[in-house]
Amino acid sequence: MSDTVIQARRQCDNRTARALLLCAWLVLTAAPRVCAAEPLVAVVGGTVIDVATGQEIPNAVVLIDGERIKAVGPAARVAVPHGSTIVHAEGKWLLPGLMDMHVHLGLVLPGAEGAELAHESDGALALRMAKNATASLRAGTTTVRLTGEDKHVEFAVKQSIDRGDLLGPRIFSAGEPLIPTGGHGAEYLASGVDGPVEVTKFTRRQIQAGATWIKLMISKGLADTKGDIAAADMSMAEMQAAVDVAHSHGVKVTAHTGSPTATLAALHAGVDCFEHGYYLDEQVFREIKKYDRWYVPTIVVSQAGALEFFKKIGSPPWYLERAKSVGQAHWKALQTAIAVGVNIAMGTDQYPFEPNEGTVAAVRETELYVDAGMTPLQALQAAMRNPARLLGAEKDLGGLEVGKYADLVAVSADPRRDIHALRTIGLVMKGGLVIRNDWAQ
Ligand SMILES: [Zn+2]
């Protein structure tokens, strides 16, 4: 029996003893009837997959105390304490929840829907974000990194989730994106942050509001009507100023980029992570690897499956054309990044639950990594484990391990054999709470 299991049992015995003593005292003193400690939750009968190694624990027990995992092991070794709430997972595979590292809960894109949202009030935006947060979690995404929201409304949504008032994923946010004059998104969002002084002030404002990331628009993107995606939009001094302020607060910096030139400069300025990378080549990915930085592909936005979404929101023809023209280069960039072996964390740049080729965007993104050269296990790591390292949250997230948050999903086939098994997510738990269980009796 492992130390962890012995420790878990000992704590359990102590806990039971304490609960009994408390009950006795309450009876003697005729105090209110609340006497039982909160019951543990036990997920039983499933096969736990360790996404770090690809190893499995068949017929496992995942014992959850409050929000965190207290013990994990085969049923023969991990006892389920009397009175535990049982969640059945027989015949299922258990994995950590999906972690989508590029999300905008208040996404607004060019087109009919975007035009309708042009004068959305802050209250309406908050409610729309809340709805999207809940839908993301129900689809199996238990953590998101928000890479650019508007007016800091997402911090209210995050607080509401953290308080338990609203069901939603764990949120890490970059606040508002830093857009230089004429930069990516300038047609829709506040922009015109120019020169190191303004950049410094803007970065400080995001951190003051609660940002744990800073997002820089260092090149143009799909949604701009003008400008070459491969051009560089921020100066070295500006990027350096953002990185200096952010890093001195323990905050990381990520960059929207399609441009090799802008990416190389940003890399040397100390930027930690790169989004999309539409036109990045082998030389750039080798540098990213050399400096141990990160790449978040968002490949779904430029591939065939995104078309149904773009049509739904009434995207104009020029936008569809632009997405299509970037698609091939983007795919090659992803293949190159995988071949070079850079750190990759899954990110969609769509709502994680957005329908996409018969599944949802976060699952489709992960499947596409396999099509582009990853093994299924590497893709599971990109979607469920690497993001914890990117966020600096390895102690809390990224695996079904003792001490981490009980954020998990269950699927009805083995995703190590076929990544499409992720399409069968039927159980979602966050912090030990069952959010969705399609198989419950
Ligand atoms: Zn984005």
Residues whose N, C-alpha, C, O or C-beta is under 5 A from the ligand:
A	BS01	ZN	T147 D349
